[in-house]
Amino acid sequence: MTSGRRAVVVGAGVAGLTTAVLLAESGWRIHVVCDRLPGATSLAAGAMWGPYLVEPKDQVDHWSQRSLEVFGTLSQDPATGVRLTSGIEASRTAETAPDWAMTLPGFRPCQPGELPIGFTAGCRFRVPLIDMPVYLAYLQQRLRRAGGTVEQRTLGSLAEAGPSSAIINCTGLGSRALVPDPDLRPIRGQHVVVSNPGLTEFFSEDTGTSPDLLCIYPHGNTVVLGGTAIDGEDGLGPDEEAASAILRRCAEVEPRLAEARILGGRVGARPTRAKVRVEADRLADGTLVVHNYGHGGAGVTLSWGCAEDVLTLLGGR
């Protein structure tokens, strides 16, 4: 796998690391430049596969389905942090299940007795849950095995990443200044991590565009509880009031969580724009740039599909 082609991937969140792995394993000499390793927002994710509130739909459907296939394979290796897990997504209003859920293994509508008090509709399915600290460490290890290198450095512009045959921009919110892209905005998300009182299934509420989310994601000895979606906020400091509200909402659904030991919190800022941007561009000096950012809260869900499109745009397929 030594083609002589060199690319710099800027950013080491799930988009950057996944893209770097795929390119390195496809014969590119890959150097990652990032200010944090791994990226703070990806590290804060829950994370459950699901193409929530992200456009354009046709491409999102393709990207997410391709990622679903890859996560299915990765789930066969416990070291990846990816597991196929059954659970319920529910709503407090009678609505139909999202179309993406209907294609998942084990999909069926819930019976009324399966739903917590206050919920009127829901469905059960099996889906990848990703333990992000474990998974991001796995991607870093895989990148090293493929010959990729990593440098922690803050860039003032994308041009500072070179010289190289191509620059892959996976900087998330950093693209506001580096591109620049004024269409990007942050949506702050917060999770609480607690000891697992014996949960094996996930629970997620379809809250639409509400800033108050409800999700329960078990990862072995821990459970990630969420969450928030505060549009326009990018601060990464903890909010104790929000954390208490998250715990309260989750304990109302699963009372065993009321006595769970709090292990910590996670905060990230989802890089959101009207449409995910995966497309080729050029710097002033002619250097090829491929953008891969703006995934909102679906960065994990879209990661492998978007990375494959980046490879295509580089002429790798």
N, C-alpha and C positions, 0 to 999 in steps of 0.2 A: 504494500500500500504506500508507495512512494512515487507520487506523480510529479513532485516539484512545485505544485500549486500551493501557495501560502495564503491563508485568510486569517484576518483578525476578527474575533467575535468580541464585541463590546457588551459587557453585562454578564452576570453570573447568577441570575435567577433561573427559574425552571426553563424559560424560553432560551436563554443563552446557553446553559449547560446542555440541554437536549440538542440544540442545533450544533453545538461544538462537538458533541459525541457523534452525531450522525455524519457530520462532515469528515471528522477524523477517521472514522471507520470506513468512509467512502474514498479515502486516498488523499484527502487534503491535509497539508501541514497546518495545524491549528494552534493559534496563540490567543488566549482569552485575556482581555484587559477589563478589570472591574475595580470599583471602589470598595465593594464588600464581597466576601466569599463565605457562604453563598449569599444571594440577594435577600435583604430583610423581608420584603413582602412575600416572596415565595416561601421562606422559612416560616412565616406566620400562618400559612394556609392550613385549612382543616385536615384533609382535603378529600372531597368526594368528586368523582367524575360526574359532570353534568353541564351541558352548554347553556348556562343561565344568562339571560339578558345581554346577549352579545350578537352582533351583526357583522357581515351580511349572511343571511340564513343559509343560502346554498353552500357557500364556502365553509361556514361553521359546521354544517352537517357533515361535510366531507372530512374536515380536519378532526372533528371530535370522534367520528366513527373510526378513522385510522388510528387515533390515539387509543381508543377503546380496545382495538385489536392488539396493540402493543402491550397495553397494561394487562390484558388477559394472559399474554405470554409471560410477562414479568412476574405475575402473581404466583407462578409455579416455583419461584425462588424466594424463600423467606428473607434472604439478605437484602432484597430490593426495597422492602418496606411497603410493597403493594399487596393487598389482599382483596379477594372477591368476597363481599359481605352482603348479607341480606338485611333488609330493613324496610321501613315505611316512610313514604313522603305523604304528608297530610295537609289538609286545608280546613280552615274554619268556615269556608263558604263552599257550597256545592258546585264544584268545577270538574271538568274533565281532566284526566291525567295529561301531562305534557307528552307530545308525540315522541320525543326521544326516549321517554321511559317505557313506552309500549313495546319497544323493540328489545328490551333487556331481558335476560334470562329470569324465569320465575315471575314475570309480571302477572299480576291479577289485581282487580279492585279489592279493597278491604271490606270486610264485613263490619257493621256498626260496632260490634263488640270488641273489635281489634283496636279501635281508635280511642285516644285519651278523651277525657271530658272536654267539651268545647269544640271538638273537631267534627265536621259533618261529612267529610269525604277524604279518601286517601287511597293509595295503591302500594302494593308490596312488590319489590324486585330485588335483584342481586346486581351489585355494581362495584367497581374498584374503589376502595378506600386507600389513600396514600398517606403513610406516616412521613411527613415532609423532612424532618431532620435526617431520618434514615435514608430516604430516597435521594435527597440532594447529595449526601455523602457517597451513595452508590454511584450517582452520575459522575461525581468528581473522580472516583476511583476508576471508573470505566474510561473516562477521558484520558487519564494518565496512562492506562494500559494501551490506549490507541496512539500514544505519542504526543498528545496535546500538552501544552504548557500554559501556566496561569501567572499573570502579573497583576498585583494590586496597585492601581494607580488611578488618580482622578483626572479625567480629560476635560480640557476646556472647549474642545471641538472634536468632531469625528475625524478630522484630518490628522489630529495628533496620534491616532491609533496606528497609522501606517509606519513604514511603507509595506504594501502587500498587494497581492493580485486583487483582493476584494476585502471589503469591510462589511461585517454583518452587524447591524444595529439592533441589539436586544436590550436596550437600556430602560424600557418601561417609561416611568415618569421622567427619567433623565432626558428623554427625547424632546421634552418641552424646550429645553435650552440648547441641546446638541444639534437638533435638526435645523432650525427650531420648528416646533409644532404647537401652535397655540390652541389647537383643538383638543389636546390632551387635558384631562382633569383628574384629580385624585378622588377616590372614594375610600375613606378610612375604614378599615376593618379591625376588629378586636376579637380575640378568643381567650378562653380561660382553660388551662390544663389542670385536670384533677386526677387523683388516683381512681382506678377502675373498681367500682363496687360489685363487679360481676356481669357487666353488660357485654353482650356479644353481637348485638344488632344495632344498626344506626337508626336515628330518627331525624327527619328534616321537615320543617314546615315550609310550605309554599307561601312566602310572605310578600311576593311581588316586589314592588319598589319601596317597601317600608324600610326605614333605617334600623329597625329592630328585627334581627333575625333569630331563628331558633334552630339549632342543629346540635346533634349529639353523635360524635364520631368515636367509637371505641378503637383503640390501638393497643391491644395486649394489656399491659399493666396500667395504661393511662387512657383518659378520655379527653378529647378536645371538644369544648363547648363553645357555641357561638350564638349570636355574634352581633356585629353592627355593620352598617353600610352608610357612613356619614358623607354625603356628597359634598365635594369641595374642600374637605379637610385632609391634610397630608402629614400632620404631626404624628410622630411615632412614640410619644410618651404614653405611659399607662393611664387609663381613666378608671379610678376605683369605683366610681358610681356606676359606670357602664358595666364593669366587671360584676358588681353585685346584682345588677339587673339581669345579666346573662345567667348567672347562677340561679336566680329566682325563677326565671322563665323555664329553664331546663328542669329544675327540680319539680315544678308543677306537672310536667309531663312524665318524669321518671323520679319518683320520690327517693329512691336509693341515692341519688346524687346529693341530697341535702346534707348528708354526713360525710361526703367524700372529701379527702384531704386536698387542699389547693396546692398545686405544685409550681404554678407560675402562670404567666400570661404571654400572649403574642399579639403584636400590633403590626399592621402593614397598611400600605396605601395602594389600592388597586389602580393600575394605569388605564384609564377609561377614555374612549372616544367613540364617535358615532359608528365607526366601522374599524375592525381590526385592520392594521396595515401590514401586509406582506407583499412587497413590491420592490422592483429594482429602481435605482436612482444613480446619479453620478455626482461626485464632488467637483469642485471648480477645476481641479487638475485632471479630471477624466477618470479617476479611480472609481470602480464599480462599488456601489453601496447597495446592500439588500436590507431593507427594513423588515423587522419582525417584532412589532410592539402594539400596544393598545388592546390587550386581551381582557381588560377588566378583571372580573373575578373568575374567568375561565382559563387562566394561563396554563394550569395543569391539564385541563380537559383538551385543550387545543395543541399542546406542546409538540407531539410527534407529527401530527398532520402538518402543522405550520413549518416545522423543521424540514420535512420532505419537500415542501414547496420552495423553501429557500435553496435547497440543493438543486432543484429543477431550474430555478432562476440563475443559478451559477453555471448552468450547462452541465450539471453532473448526471442528468438523466435525460 
